[in-house]
Amino acid sequence: PDMKHIPGIDMSSGSLGQGFSAAVGMALAAKMDGKDYRVYSLAGDGEIQEGQVWEAASLAAQQKLSNLIAFVDWNKKQLDGYISDINDFSNIAERFAAFGWDAVTVDGHDVAAIADAIENAKRLDDGRPHCIVLDTIKGKGCSFVSDADSNHHVTISAEQLAAGLAELEE
């Protein structure tokens, strides 16, 4: 994400894991400064294979950063293939819970379920950071890319774009 072009983005990121680590730092800064705001982070299931993510996750739990809500898109794929074939994180919520986080898995295509998970995280006041794992299907809703093996970096034509948007409107 580019903070110069997307409202609400406080930091442009690039290297995998960098955004997650920065979010932990922002949540810690809020706590240290006595500020009452929440920090939200979004990472992919391939991205959380980076070691700095787990170092930051450990710190967030130890510092009781309950003002942090992290989302992990669990679409089970990364650039090089399936997560299960590369570095299997078969139960992401259990892994975050083992690090001391409140962690739940929801249908990442169900907006109401995501909203409920966010509200539940906000209500829970036990000092733990929160992880909401979004169980998704990459490309869901567009037949020519949905769950296709090579859909991580897909280039689509204008015709495919029009067809895909029409499918999503159905």
Secondary structure in CASP SS format (residue, H / E / C, confidence):
PFRMAT SS
TARGET T0000
AUTHOR 0000-0000-0000
METHOD secondary structure of the structure
MODEL  1
P C 1.00
D C 1.00
M C 1.00
K C 1.00
H C 1.00
I C 1.00
P C 1.00
G C 1.00
I C 1.00
D C 1.00
M C 1.00
S C 1.00
S C 1.00
G C 1.00
S C 1.00
L C 1.00
G C 1.00
Q H 1.00
G H 1.00
F H 1.00
S H 1.00
A H 1.00
A H 1.00
V H 1.00
G H 1.00
M H 1.00
A H 1.00
L H 1.00
A H 1.00
A H 1.00
K H 1.00
M H 1.00
D C 1.00
G C 1.00
K C 1.00
D C 1.00
Y C 1.00
R C 1.00
V E 1.00
Y E 1.00
S E 1.00
L E 1.00
A E 1.00
G E 1.00
D C 1.00
G C 1.00
E H 1.00
I H 1.00
Q H 1.00
E C 1.00
G H 1.00
Q H 1.00
V H 1.00
W H 1.00
E H 1.00
A H 1.00
A H 1.00
S H 1.00
L H 1.00
A H 1.00
A H 1.00
Q H 1.00
Q C 1.00
K C 1.00
L C 1.00
S C 1.00
N C 1.00
L E 1.00
I E 1.00
A E 1.00
F E 1.00
V E 1.00
D E 1.00
W E 1.00
N C 1.00
K C 1.00
K E 1.00
Q E 1.00
L C 1.00
D C 1.00
G E 1.00
Y E 1.00
I H 1.00
S H 1.00
D H 1.00
I H 1.00
N C 1.00
D C 1.00
F C 1.00
S C 1.00
N C 1.00
I H 1.00
A H 1.00
E H 1.00
R H 1.00
F H 1.00
A H 1.00
A H 1.00
F C 1.00
G C 1.00
W C 1.00
D E 1.00
A E 1.00
V E 1.00
T E 1.00
V E 1.00
D E 1.00
G C 1.00
H C 1.00
D C 1.00
V H 1.00
A H 1.00
A H 1.00
I H 1.00
A H 1.00
D H 1.00
A H 1.00
I H 1.00
E H 1.00
N H 1.00
A H 1.00
K H 1.00
R H 1.00
L C 1.00
D C 1.00
D C 1.00
G C 1.00
R C 1.00
P C 1.00
H E 1.00
C E 1.00
I E 1.00
V E 1.00
L E 1.00
D E 1.00
T C 1.00
I C 1.00
K C 1.00
G C 1.00
K C 1.00
G C 1.00
C C 1.00
S C 1.00
F C 1.00
V C 1.00
S C 1.00
D C 1.00
A C 1.00
D C 1.00
S C 1.00
N C 1.00
H C 1.00
H C 1.00
V C 1.00
T C 1.00
I C 1.00
S C 1.00
A H 1.00
E H 1.00
Q H 1.00
L H 1.00
A H 1.00
A H 1.00
G H 1.00
L H 1.00
A H 1.00
E H 1.00
L H 1.00
E H 1.00
E C 1.00
END
